[in-house]
Amino acid sequence: MISIKSGREIDTMARAGRIVFDTLELMRTLVRPGLSTEDLDREAEAFIRSHPGATPSFKGLYDFPKTLCTSIDEEIVHGIPSPKRVLHEGSIVSVDVGVCVDGLHADSATTIPVGRVAPDVQRLLDVTERSLYAGIAAARSGNHVGDIGNAVQRVAEGAGFGVVRELVGHGIGTRFHEEPQIPNFGVPKRGPQLKRGMTLAIEPMITIGSPATRTLTDKWTVVTQDGSLSAHFEHTVVVTEGEARILTK
């Protein structure tokens, strides 16, 4: 069942979203060669908990052990922070974080270059972020879930990149994962119709090479089968009569 949020619920999600945004901004200032993903996770958790009533959404969700998902290079999503995972010049790291305030969640992700990256890598980041905003632009009352996915797909595949099929965006609210599922590909006017008050986490996961995936033995980290680089950008939005409101920006 797809839930419609009240004004109060949306305001609370916006409060959580502001903390999410500020957490990712903090991560941007911290990311550098030599830092471990465990370092990032520790700083993120402390920052989130410094806000009264705010807690990390991911920690304990389906038994996930950390506050952040930190996914390096060919890792698409769900990388587990570790002191053994050290960042290196020229790599990229996708940082995904959720925050819960008064029982309501917000979720966002960004992919951050570690130092200077090659031009083709920067292009991957630029196109993935552009595909996110294309998806958000399609998230209007009266449109359908397929319009979001089609908008993402056209930008990403139009630039020659792969769109991950096995992983999707989602509704979000009192539960971290709600209906509807939001694929990053699709046919316009197909799927559930979007209505004012729906809250959605739109999250393109785009690859330089094949979009085929596999999951590592930790049972969390999803990587590209061919080892190609992957980027991930995400915002939580609320559907309105006009342009969607971004709650994590």
C-alpha positions in Angstrom: 0.0 0.0 0.0 1.3 3.5 -0.9 0.9 6.0 1.8 0.1 9.7 1.5 1.9 11.9 4.0 0.3 14.6 6.0 1.8 18.1 6.2 3.1 17.3 9.7 4.8 14.2 8.5 6.4 16.0 5.6 7.7 18.7 7.9 9.2 16.0 10.1 10.8 14.3 7.1 12.2 17.6 6.0 13.9 18.0 9.4 15.4 14.5 9.1 16.3 15.4 5.5 18.2 18.5 6.6 20.3 16.4 8.9 20.9 13.9 6.1 22.0 16.8 3.8 24.4 18.2 6.4 25.8 14.8 7.1 26.7 14.3 3.4 28.2 17.8 3.3 30.4 16.9 6.2 31.5 13.7 4.4 32.5 15.8 1.4 34.8 17.8 3.6 36.3 14.7 5.2 36.9 12.4 2.1 40.6 12.3 1.2 43.3 9.7 0.5 44.4 7.7 3.5 41.0 8.0 5.4 39.1 4.8 6.1 35.4 4.3 5.6 35.2 3.5 9.3 36.5 7.0 10.0 33.7 8.4 7.9 31.1 6.2 9.6 32.2 7.2 13.1 32.1 10.9 12.2 28.7 10.5 10.6 27.1 8.7 13.5 28.4 11.3 16.0 27.1 14.1 13.9 23.6 12.6 13.5 23.3 11.8 17.2 24.4 15.4 18.1 20.9 16.5 16.9 18.3 15.8 19.7 16.0 13.0 18.7 17.8 12.0 15.5 19.1 8.5 15.0 20.8 6.7 12.0 18.2 4.9 10.0 20.6 2.2 8.7 22.2 1.0 11.9 20.3 -2.2 12.8 18.0 -2.0 9.7 17.8 -5.7 8.5 20.8 -6.1 10.9 23.1 -3.8 8.9 25.9 -2.9 11.3 26.8 0.7 10.5 25.5 4.2 10.1 26.6 4.7 6.5 26.8 2.6 3.4 30.2 3.4 1.8 30.8 1.8 -1.6 34.1 2.3 -3.4 34.8 2.2 -7.2 33.1 -1.0 -8.5 30.9 -1.3 -5.4 27.4 -0.2 -6.3 25.7 0.0 -2.9 25.7 -1.4 0.7 29.4 -1.3 1.3 30.1 -1.8 5.0 32.4 0.8 6.6 35.7 -0.8 7.8 39.1 0.4 9.1 40.5 -1.9 6.4 38.8 0.0 3.6 41.2 3.0 3.0 40.5 5.6 0.4 43.0 6.1 -2.4 43.7 9.0 -4.8 41.6 8.8 -8.0 38.9 6.5 -6.5 35.3 7.3 -5.9 33.2 6.5 -2.9 29.4 6.5 -2.7 28.1 7.6 0.7 24.5 6.6 1.5 22.8 7.7 4.7 19.4 7.8 6.3 18.2 9.7 9.4 15.1 9.1 11.5 13.4 11.9 13.5 10.2 11.2 15.5 9.6 7.9 13.7 10.0 9.3 10.1 12.9 8.7 7.8 14.8 10.6 5.1 17.4 9.1 2.8 20.1 10.4 0.4 23.3 9.4 -1.3 26.1 11.0 -3.2 29.3 9.8 -4.9 32.4 11.7 -3.9 35.7 11.8 -5.8 38.8 11.0 -3.7 41.2 13.7 -4.8 41.5 14.1 -8.5 39.7 11.6 -10.8 40.1 10.8 -14.5 37.8 12.7 -16.9 35.7 9.6 -17.7 35.1 9.0 -14.0 34.0 12.6 -13.5 31.7 12.3 -16.5 30.1 9.2 -14.8 29.4 11.3 -11.7 28.0 14.2 -13.6 25.7 12.0 -15.7 24.5 10.0 -12.7 23.6 13.2 -10.8 22.0 14.6 -13.9 19.9 11.5 -14.3 18.7 11.9 -10.7 17.4 15.3 -11.3 15.7 14.1 -14.5 13.9 11.5 -12.4 13.0 14.1 -9.9 11.6 16.4 -12.6 9.3 13.5 -13.7 8.0 12.9 -10.1 4.8 15.0 -10.6 1.3 14.4 -9.5 -0.5 12.6 -12.4 2.7 11.0 -13.8 3.6 7.4 -13.1 6.5 5.5 -11.6 7.5 4.5 -15.1 8.0 8.2 -16.0 10.6 8.5 -13.3 12.5 5.4 -14.5 12.3 6.4 -18.1 13.7 9.9 -17.4 16.7 8.4 -15.5 17.2 5.7 -18.2 17.2 8.2 -21.1 19.9 10.4 -19.5 22.2 7.5 -18.4 21.9 5.3 -21.5 21.9 8.3 -23.7 25.4 9.0 -22.4 26.5 5.4 -23.0 26.3 4.2 -19.4 24.6 1.2 -17.9 21.5 1.3 -15.6 21.5 -1.2 -12.8 18.2 -3.2 -13.0 18.3 -5.4 -9.8 18.3 -2.4 -7.4 15.6 0.2 -7.1 14.4 3.3 -5.3 11.5 3.2 -3.0 8.8 4.9 -1.0 9.9 6.1 2.4 8.2 7.4 5.6 7.4 5.7 8.9 9.1 2.6 7.4 12.5 3.1 5.6 11.4 1.0 2.6 7.8 1.5 1.6 5.8 1.0 -1.7 6.2 1.8 -4.5 9.4 0.4 -5.8 11.0 2.9 -8.3 13.2 1.3 -11.0 15.7 3.5 -12.8 14.3 2.3 -16.2 10.8 2.0 -17.5 8.0 3.0 -19.9 6.2 6.3 -19.5 2.7 6.2 -18.1 3.3 2.7 -16.7 3.2 1.7 -13.0 1.5 3.3 -10.0 0.3 6.8 -10.5 2.0 9.5 -8.5 -0.2 11.6 -6.1 0.4 14.7 -4.1 1.9 13.7 -0.7 3.8 10.6 -1.8 7.3 10.6 -0.5 9.9 8.8 -2.6 13.6 8.0 -2.5 14.8 8.3 -6.1 18.3 6.8 -6.5 20.0 6.1 -9.9 22.8 3.5 -9.8 24.8 3.9 -13.0 27.8 2.0 -14.3 30.6 2.7 -16.8 30.4 -0.9 -18.1 27.9 -3.7 -17.8 25.0 -3.1 -15.3 25.0 -6.7 -14.2 25.6 -7.2 -10.5 26.7 -9.7 -7.9 26.8 -9.7 -4.1 29.9 -10.3 -2.1 30.3 -12.9 0.6 29.5 -10.3 3.3 25.9 -10.7 2.0 25.6 -6.9 1.7 28.0 -5.3 -0.7 26.7 -5.3 -4.3 29.3 -4.8 -7.0 29.4 -4.8 -10.8 30.1 -8.2 -12.3 32.7 -6.8 -14.7 34.5 -4.7 -12.1 33.5 -1.4 -13.8 33.0 1.7 -11.8 29.6 2.7 -10.5 28.1 5.9 -9.1 25.0 6.4 -6.9 23.0 9.6 -6.3 19.8 9.9 -4.3 17.3 12.3 -2.8 14.1 11.9 -0.8 11.3 14.0 -2.4 7.6 14.7 -1.9 5.3 14.7 -4.9 3.3 18.0 -5.3 1.0 19.3 -8.0 4.0 20.9 -9.6 7.8 20.4 -9.2 8.7 17.8 -6.5 10.0 19.2 -3.3 13.4 17.8 -2.4 13.5 17.0 1.4 17.2 16.2 1.5 18.6 19.4 0.0 
